Amino acid sequence: MKNAFIALCALLLAASSLAQPAHPTSAPSAGGGKTLRQIATIDLPGPPGKRFDYLTIDPNDHWLLSAHLAAGLLYVIDVNTNTLVATVKDVPGVEGVEYVPEKRKVYTSDWQENKVGVVDLGKMEVVKRIPVGDKPDGSVYAAAFGKLYVSNERGKTVSAISVETDTVVNTLKFDSETGMPQFDSSDRLLWVNLQDQNLIAVIDPANDRVLGKYPVGDCKGNHGMALDNAHRRAFLACEGNDQLTVFDIDAYKPVASVKLPKGVDVVKYDPGLGRIYAACSSGAIAVIQQDDADLYRKLEDFKVQPRVHSLAVDPRTHRVYAPEQEEDGKPVAKMIVYEAVK
């Protein structure tokens, strides 16, 4: 009887082991909330405890491109397997990361040398460095015009870079530090946050002419931004007073706002679920539901580790990716993968 019991236990243990997913760099967690559930942890090779910044998705290869700012590294992660594909070095102070599909290149905003690095994804290395303004930060690709726009935050400028020649073709000057730019693919216009003045500027990329500047209501320090082209809305992360402002890009005015936890920085939009995610460094990802173009409700302030201030959303899978530089007070270098709870 005893031997039979031992054999049964061994059989159950073996079956349990076989049921676990075989991802060597992933460690699924049972933790979760109403809107997100952690499903994997990816250990990253950079030094622990160092600040991360922007992330973006390469939809062609299904790669996540993640800037490890204080380590001067760019991570390329396969989102299908949650494994690290490559680590690109020599991107000092990398902040913004933008993917250009037809060139299969990534452009990195490297503020420690005030240059934009051009990364060839075939070689997984920097092949050119383009001098820009003081503290290059967020960036966006205006595909219809073949130009990358980079906000030089402290320089109070935006650099327009031709992706054909990898050279600066224009520099737009403002009386404010520049925040995140976004490209409206419907009207083929560029929007740029002017965070010192609580204004948003609209630019015609055909000639790089500023068409107008508009107040963003009670939003203070509008830095992060995401666009909803279908509903003609911009989502602004207001760093100065911890809120999300919804801005009507046809009527040029704010139409709604939602209070956020402290330390809001990066904001992303998942059009498939109608959800806005705002990363707040105080230790939360705010999840906001878009019920219609002018109606928004907070679903949850999903608890994460402190200093998580950036994220990315894969619209194909609705998964959310957020890098960690500390975990329960200890320095780490990790990418956390969350699945949307519907």
C-alpha positions in Angstrom: 0.0 0.0 0.0 2.8 2.4 0.9 4.7 1.6 -2.3 1.6 2.2 -4.4 1.0 5.6 -2.6 4.6 6.7 -3.4 4.2 5.6 -7.0 1.0 7.6 -7.3 2.6 10.7 -5.9 5.5 10.4 -8.3 3.1 10.1 -11.2 1.1 13.2 -10.2 4.4 15.2 -9.7 5.5 14.2 -13.2 2.2 15.2 -14.8 2.3 18.5 -13.0 5.8 19.3 -14.3 4.7 18.5 -17.9 1.8 20.9 -17.6 4.1 23.9 -17.1 5.0 26.1 -20.1 8.6 25.7 -21.2 9.9 29.3 -21.4 13.3 29.5 -19.8 13.2 33.2 -19.3 9.6 33.4 -18.2 8.2 32.9 -14.7 4.4 33.2 -14.7 2.7 34.6 -11.6 -0.7 34.1 -10.3 -1.0 37.7 -9.2 -3.4 40.0 -10.9 -6.2 42.5 -10.6 -9.5 43.3 -12.3 -8.0 44.4 -15.6 -4.5 42.8 -15.8 -2.9 39.5 -14.9 0.8 38.9 -14.7 1.7 36.0 -16.9 5.5 36.2 -17.4 8.8 37.7 -16.2 11.7 38.2 -18.5 15.1 38.6 -16.9 17.2 41.2 -18.7 21.0 41.3 -18.9 21.5 45.0 -18.1 22.7 46.2 -14.7 19.9 46.0 -12.0 18.4 49.1 -10.5 18.9 51.3 -13.6 16.1 53.5 -15.1 14.2 52.3 -18.2 12.3 54.4 -20.7 10.1 54.0 -23.8 9.1 50.8 -25.4 7.5 50.0 -28.7 6.2 47.0 -30.7 7.7 45.8 -34.0 4.5 44.2 -35.5 6.4 42.5 -38.4 8.7 40.4 -36.3 6.5 40.5 -33.2 9.4 42.0 -31.2 9.3 44.3 -28.3 11.9 47.1 -28.4 12.8 48.4 -24.9 15.1 51.3 -23.9 17.2 50.7 -20.8 18.0 54.4 -20.4 20.6 54.4 -17.6 22.3 51.3 -18.9 22.6 52.6 -22.5 21.1 49.4 -24.0 18.2 48.5 -26.3 16.5 45.1 -25.8 14.9 43.2 -28.6 12.4 40.7 -27.1 10.3 38.1 -29.0 6.7 38.6 -27.7 5.6 35.2 -29.0 8.1 33.3 -26.8 9.0 35.9 -24.1 12.7 35.5 -24.9 15.5 38.0 -25.4 16.5 38.1 -29.1 19.4 40.6 -28.8 20.9 43.4 -26.7 22.0 46.4 -28.7 24.8 48.4 -27.1 26.2 51.9 -27.7 22.9 53.8 -27.3 23.9 56.1 -24.4 21.0 57.5 -22.4 18.5 55.9 -24.8 15.0 57.3 -24.2 12.7 57.3 -27.3 12.5 54.2 -29.5 10.7 54.2 -32.9 10.4 51.5 -35.4 10.4 52.1 -39.2 9.0 49.0 -40.9 10.0 49.6 -44.5 13.6 50.2 -43.5 13.6 47.5 -40.8 15.4 50.1 -38.6 14.9 51.4 -35.1 15.7 55.0 -34.2 16.8 55.7 -30.6 16.9 59.0 -28.8 20.2 59.0 -27.1 20.3 62.0 -24.8 23.7 61.5 -23.3 25.3 62.4 -26.7 22.3 64.4 -28.1 22.1 62.1 -31.1 19.6 59.7 -32.7 21.0 56.2 -33.1 20.0 54.3 -36.3 19.8 50.6 -35.4 19.8 48.0 -38.3 17.7 45.1 -37.0 19.4 42.8 -39.5 22.8 43.5 -37.9 21.5 44.3 -34.4 23.9 47.2 -34.2 24.0 51.0 -34.5 24.9 51.9 -38.1 24.7 55.7 -37.9 24.4 58.6 -35.3 22.4 61.7 -36.2 23.1 64.9 -34.2 19.9 66.6 -33.0 19.0 69.0 -30.2 19.4 69.0 -26.4 17.9 65.9 -24.7 16.2 64.0 -27.5 13.2 62.2 -26.0 10.0 60.9 -27.5 9.7 60.2 -31.2 7.2 59.2 -33.9 7.3 58.1 -37.5 5.2 59.9 -40.0 5.1 57.1 -42.6 3.2 59.1 -45.2 6.1 61.6 -45.4 9.0 59.3 -44.8 10.1 61.4 -41.8 10.8 60.7 -38.1 10.1 63.4 -35.6 12.1 63.7 -32.4 11.3 66.0 -29.5 14.4 67.6 -28.1 13.0 68.3 -24.7 15.5 70.7 -23.2 16.4 72.2 -26.6 12.8 73.2 -27.1 12.8 71.9 -30.6 11.6 69.0 -32.8 14.0 67.5 -35.3 12.5 66.2 -38.6 14.7 63.3 -39.9 14.4 61.8 -43.4 14.5 58.0 -43.1 15.8 57.8 -46.7 19.0 59.7 -46.0 19.1 59.5 -42.2 19.7 63.2 -42.0 18.0 66.1 -40.3 15.9 68.0 -42.9 14.3 70.5 -40.6 14.3 71.8 -37.0 11.1 73.3 -35.5 11.7 75.7 -32.6 9.2 76.4 -29.8 9.1 78.6 -26.6 8.5 75.5 -24.5 10.1 72.2 -23.7 8.7 69.6 -26.1 6.9 66.5 -24.9 5.8 63.4 -26.8 4.9 63.8 -30.5 2.3 61.7 -32.3 1.2 61.4 -35.9 -2.4 61.4 -36.9 -2.5 59.1 -39.9 -6.1 60.1 -40.8 -5.5 63.8 -41.3 -1.8 63.3 -41.9 -0.9 65.9 -39.2 1.7 65.9 -36.4 0.8 66.7 -32.8 3.4 67.8 -30.2 3.1 68.5 -26.5 4.4 71.9 -25.4 4.6 71.0 -21.7 5.9 74.3 -20.2 3.0 76.2 -21.7 0.2 73.6 -21.3 -0.4 73.8 -25.0 -0.5 71.3 -27.8 0.8 72.2 -31.3 -0.4 70.8 -34.7 2.1 70.6 -37.6 1.8 69.9 -41.3 4.6 67.4 -42.1 4.3 68.3 -45.8 6.1 71.5 -45.1 6.8 71.4 -41.3 4.7 74.4 -40.8 3.1 75.0 -37.4 -0.7 75.3 -38.0 -1.7 76.2 -34.5 -1.2 75.9 -30.7 -4.1 75.1 -28.4 -4.7 75.1 -24.7 -5.1 71.8 -23.0 -7.5 73.0 -20.2 -6.5 72.2 -16.6 -3.8 69.7 -17.7 -0.5 70.8 -16.3 2.8 69.6 -17.8 1.4 67.6 -20.7 4.3 65.3 -21.5 3.1 61.8 -22.6 0.6 61.3 -25.4 -1.3 58.6 -27.3 -3.7 59.0 -30.2 -7.0 57.4 -31.0 -7.4 58.2 -34.7 -10.8 56.5 -35.1 -12.5 58.7 -32.4 -10.2 61.7 -33.1 -8.9 61.9 -29.6 -5.5 62.5 -28.0 -4.8 61.2 -24.5 -2.4 63.5 -22.6 -0.4 62.5 -19.5 -0.4 65.6 -17.3 2.7 65.3 -15.1 2.1 68.5 -13.2 -1.2 67.6 -11.7 -1.5 63.8 -12.1 -4.3 63.4 -14.5 -5.2 62.1 -18.0 -6.8 64.7 -20.3 -8.7 63.7 -23.3 -8.3 66.2 -26.2 -10.6 66.5 -29.2 -8.2 66.9 -32.2 -11.0 68.0 -34.5 -12.5 70.6 -32.2 -9.0 71.5 -30.6 -10.3 71.4 -27.0 -10.2 69.1 -24.0 -13.4 67.1 -23.5 -12.7 64.9 -20.4 -10.2 64.2 -17.6 -9.5 61.3 -15.2 -7.5 61.6 -12.0 -4.3 59.4 -11.9 -1.9 58.2 -9.2 1.3 60.3 -8.8 4.1 60.1 -11.3 2.3 59.6 -14.6 4.6 59.5 -17.6 3.9 57.2 -20.5 0.3 56.6 -21.8 -0.7 54.0 -24.4 -4.0 53.1 -26.1 -5.4 49.7 -27.0 -8.0 50.4 -29.7 -9.3 46.8 -29.7 -10.3 46.9 -26.1 -10.9 50.7 -25.9 -8.5 50.9 -23.0 -6.0 53.6 -22.0 -3.1 52.6 -19.8 -1.1 55.2 -17.9 2.2 54.2 -16.2 2.6 56.0 -12.8 6.0 55.8 -11.0 4.3 55.8 -7.6 3.5 52.1 -8.2 0.4 51.8 -10.5 -0.8 51.3 -14.0 -4.0 53.3 -14.3 -6.5 51.5 -16.6 -9.2 53.6 -18.1 -12.1 52.4 -20.3 -13.3 54.4 -23.2 -17.1 54.0 -23.3 -17.5 56.5 -26.1 -15.5 59.4 -27.5 -16.3 61.7 -24.6 -17.0 59.2 -21.8 -14.2 57.6 -19.8 -14.1 55.7 -16.5 -11.3 54.4 -14.3 -11.4 50.6 -14.1 -8.5 50.2 -11.8 -5.2 51.5 -10.5 -3.4 48.2 -11.0 -0.6 47.9 -8.5 2.9 47.5 -9.8 6.4 48.1 -8.4 7.5 51.7 -7.8 9.4 53.5 -10.6 7.5 51.7 -13.3 6.8 54.7 -15.5 6.7 53.3 -19.0 4.8 50.5 -20.9 3.8 49.2 -24.3 0.7 47.5 -25.5 0.6 44.9 -28.2 -2.7 45.5 -30.1 -2.6 42.0 -31.6 -2.7 40.2 -28.2 -3.7 43.0 -25.9 -0.8 42.2 -23.7 0.9 45.0 -21.7 4.7 45.1 -21.1 6.3 47.1 -18.3 10.0 47.1 -17.3 11.0 47.0 -13.6 14.1 48.5 -12.1 13.3 47.4 -8.6 11.2 44.7 -6.9 10.2 44.8 -3.3 13.0 47.3 -2.7 15.7 45.3 -4.4 17.4 46.4 -7.7 16.4 44.3 -10.7 16.3 44.5 -14.5 13.1 42.7 -15.7 10.3 43.0 -18.2 6.9 42.0 -16.8 4.2 40.7 -19.2 0.5 41.2 -18.3 -2.5 39.8 -20.0 -5.7 41.9 -20.2 -8.6 40.6 -18.2 -11.7 41.3 -20.2 
